[in-house]
Amino acid sequence: KMYMSEKKWEAAYNEFFEAFKNYQETGNSTRAKIMLKYVVLANMLALSDINPFDSREAKVYQDDPEISAMASLRAAYEQNDIRTIDNLLTNPSYRILSDAFIRTYLQDLLRNIRLQVLQNLIRPYRCVSLEFLAIEINVDREEVVSLLVQLILDDKIAARIDGTEGFLHVDAGSSDEAKKFQNLQKWVDSFERLHSGLLGKLMSQMPMA
């Protein structure tokens, strides 16, 4: 839990997973299930692509009534389904927030997930309305601006927020595909300069007819 308080999500995930396996091996299923909940929490906070329920040890608990809500939460996270995530976390019938430790990290979890969903959401756009983004990730406009500012400061996106008109203008060169094309174009330009230089030298050394 120390790693969680320091927001070292990846390290916390590894520690919780080891604790989960240890409790499982010793036959303490009650503690194992608690640790598995924390495994899923830290996994999502770390924005990991690894689904804990893909492991043989965790899979056996996937349909357990105490774990199924966390399994559904992880599945919704994988699908960038922010509305299902909000419903799972805030609906008392799922009892996810009945655990005080998970409740402590609720805001961190929601913010991290929203950042990831938002980054994926704006990828196809060059200009998109702030209102649209806010609706899509189920937050108000002020919160979506805060999330966009963080993405810009973290160099996750290259964009400019027009607060007056209410639009996000995305740099055409900010996508991975555009960067790859730019790098390829630079390589082609360098090759052409080298080829032209060599051709010029050969021509100058050829005897005049």
Contacts in CASP RR format, 6 or more apart in sequence:
PFRMAT RR
TARGET T0000
AUTHOR 0000-0000-0000
METHOD contacts of the structure
MODEL  1
KMYMSEKKWEAAYNEFFEAFKNYQETGNSTRAKIMLKYVVLANMLALSDI
NPFDSREAKVYQDDPEISAMASLRAAYEQNDIRTIDNLLTNPSYRILSDA
FIRTYLQDLLRNIRLQVLQNLIRPYRCVSLEFLAIEINVDREEVVSLLVQ
LILDDKIAARIDGTEGFLHVDAGSSDEAKKFQNLQKWVDSFERLHSGLLG
KLMSQMPMA
1 12 0 8 1.000
1 101 0 8 1.000
3 9 0 8 1.000
3 11 0 8 1.000
3 12 0 8 1.000
3 15 0 8 1.000
3 42 0 8 1.000
4 12 0 8 1.000
4 42 0 8 1.000
4 45 0 8 1.000
4 105 0 8 1.000
7 45 0 8 1.000
7 108 0 8 1.000
9 42 0 8 1.000
9 45 0 8 1.000
9 46 0 8 1.000
9 47 0 8 1.000
10 42 0 8 1.000
10 46 0 8 1.000
10 48 0 8 1.000
12 38 0 8 1.000
12 42 0 8 1.000
12 45 0 8 1.000
12 46 0 8 1.000
13 39 0 8 1.000
13 42 0 8 1.000
13 43 0 8 1.000
13 45 0 8 1.000
13 46 0 8 1.000
13 48 0 8 1.000
16 35 0 8 1.000
16 38 0 8 1.000
16 39 0 8 1.000
16 42 0 8 1.000
17 35 0 8 1.000
17 39 0 8 1.000
17 52 0 8 1.000
19 35 0 8 1.000
20 32 0 8 1.000
20 35 0 8 1.000
20 36 0 8 1.000
20 38 0 8 1.000
20 39 0 8 1.000
20 57 0 8 1.000
20 58 0 8 1.000
21 57 0 8 1.000
23 29 0 8 1.000
23 31 0 8 1.000
23 32 0 8 1.000
23 35 0 8 1.000
24 32 0 8 1.000
24 57 0 8 1.000
32 61 0 8 1.000
33 61 0 8 1.000
33 64 0 8 1.000
33 66 0 8 1.000
33 67 0 8 1.000
34 99 0 8 1.000
36 52 0 8 1.000
36 58 0 8 1.000
36 61 0 8 1.000
36 67 0 8 1.000
36 70 0 8 1.000
37 66 0 8 1.000
37 67 0 8 1.000
37 70 0 8 1.000
37 99 0 8 1.000
37 102 0 8 1.000
38 101 0 8 1.000
38 102 0 8 1.000
39 52 0 8 1.000
39 58 0 8 1.000
40 52 0 8 1.000
40 70 0 8 1.000
40 71 0 8 1.000
40 73 0 8 1.000
40 74 0 8 1.000
41 70 0 8 1.000
41 102 0 8 1.000
41 105 0 8 1.000
41 109 0 8 1.000
43 50 0 8 1.000
43 51 0 8 1.000
43 52 0 8 1.000
43 74 0 8 1.000
44 73 0 8 1.000
44 74 0 8 1.000
44 77 0 8 1.000
44 109 0 8 1.000
44 112 0 8 1.000
44 113 0 8 1.000
45 105 0 8 1.000
45 108 0 8 1.000
45 109 0 8 1.000
45 112 0 8 1.000
47 112 0 8 1.000
47 116 0 8 1.000
51 74 0 8 1.000
51 78 0 8 1.000
52 58 0 8 1.000
52 74 0 8 1.000
53 59 0 8 1.000
53 62 0 8 1.000
53 71 0 8 1.000
53 74 0 8 1.000
61 67 0 8 1.000
62 68 0 8 1.000
62 71 0 8 1.000
63 71 0 8 1.000
69 88 0 8 1.000
69 94 0 8 1.000
69 95 0 8 1.000
69 96 0 8 1.000
70 96 0 8 1.000
72 84 0 8 1.000
72 88 0 8 1.000
72 94 0 8 1.000
73 85 0 8 1.000
73 88 0 8 1.000
73 89 0 8 1.000
73 96 0 8 1.000
76 84 0 8 1.000
76 85 0 8 1.000
76 88 0 8 1.000
77 85 0 8 1.000
77 113 0 8 1.000
80 116 0 8 1.000
80 117 0 8 1.000
80 120 0 8 1.000
80 121 0 8 1.000
82 113 0 8 1.000
82 114 0 8 1.000
82 117 0 8 1.000
82 136 0 8 1.000
82 137 0 8 1.000
82 138 0 8 1.000
83 138 0 8 1.000
85 110 0 8 1.000
85 113 0 8 1.000
86 110 0 8 1.000
86 138 0 8 1.000
88 94 0 8 1.000
88 96 0 8 1.000
89 96 0 8 1.000
89 97 0 8 1.000
89 106 0 8 1.000
89 109 0 8 1.000
89 110 0 8 1.000
90 97 0 8 1.000
96 102 0 8 1.000
97 103 0 8 1.000
97 106 0 8 1.000
111 147 0 8 1.000
114 137 0 8 1.000
114 139 0 8 1.000
114 143 0 8 1.000
114 147 0 8 1.000
115 147 0 8 1.000
115 150 0 8 1.000
115 151 0 8 1.000
115 156 0 8 1.000
117 136 0 8 1.000
117 137 0 8 1.000
118 133 0 8 1.000
118 137 0 8 1.000
118 144 0 8 1.000
118 147 0 8 1.000
118 148 0 8 1.000
118 151 0 8 1.000
119 151 0 8 1.000
119 156 0 8 1.000
119 157 0 8 1.000
121 133 0 8 1.000
121 136 0 8 1.000
121 137 0 8 1.000
122 128 0 8 1.000
122 133 0 8 1.000
122 157 0 8 1.000
122 159 0 8 1.000
122 168 0 8 1.000
122 170 0 8 1.000
123 175 0 8 1.000
125 168 0 8 1.000
125 170 0 8 1.000
126 169 0 8 1.000
126 170 0 8 1.000
126 172 0 8 1.000
127 167 0 8 1.000
127 168 0 8 1.000
127 169 0 8 1.000
127 170 0 8 1.000
128 167 0 8 1.000
128 168 0 8 1.000
128 170 0 8 1.000
129 166 0 8 1.000
129 167 0 8 1.000
129 168 0 8 1.000
130 141 0 8 1.000
130 144 0 8 1.000
130 145 0 8 1.000
130 148 0 8 1.000
130 161 0 8 1.000
130 163 0 8 1.000
130 166 0 8 1.000
130 167 0 8 1.000
130 168 0 8 1.000
131 141 0 8 1.000
131 166 0 8 1.000
133 144 0 8 1.000
133 148 0 8 1.000
133 168 0 8 1.000
134 140 0 8 1.000
134 141 0 8 1.000
134 143 0 8 1.000
134 144 0 8 1.000
137 144 0 8 1.000
137 147 0 8 1.000
139 147 0 8 1.000
145 161 0 8 1.000
145 163 0 8 1.000
148 157 0 8 1.000
148 159 0 8 1.000
148 161 0 8 1.000
148 168 0 8 1.000
149 161 0 8 1.000
151 157 0 8 1.000
151 159 0 8 1.000
152 158 0 8 1.000
152 159 0 8 1.000
152 161 0 8 1.000
157 170 0 8 1.000
157 174 0 8 1.000
158 170 0 8 1.000
158 171 0 8 1.000
158 173 0 8 1.000
158 174 0 8 1.000
159 168 0 8 1.000
159 169 0 8 1.000
159 170 0 8 1.000
159 171 0 8 1.000
159 174 0 8 1.000
160 168 0 8 1.000
160 169 0 8 1.000
160 171 0 8 1.000
161 168 0 8 1.000
161 169 0 8 1.000
162 168 0 8 1.000
162 169 0 8 1.000
172 178 0 8 1.000
173 179 0 8 1.000
173 182 0 8 1.000
END
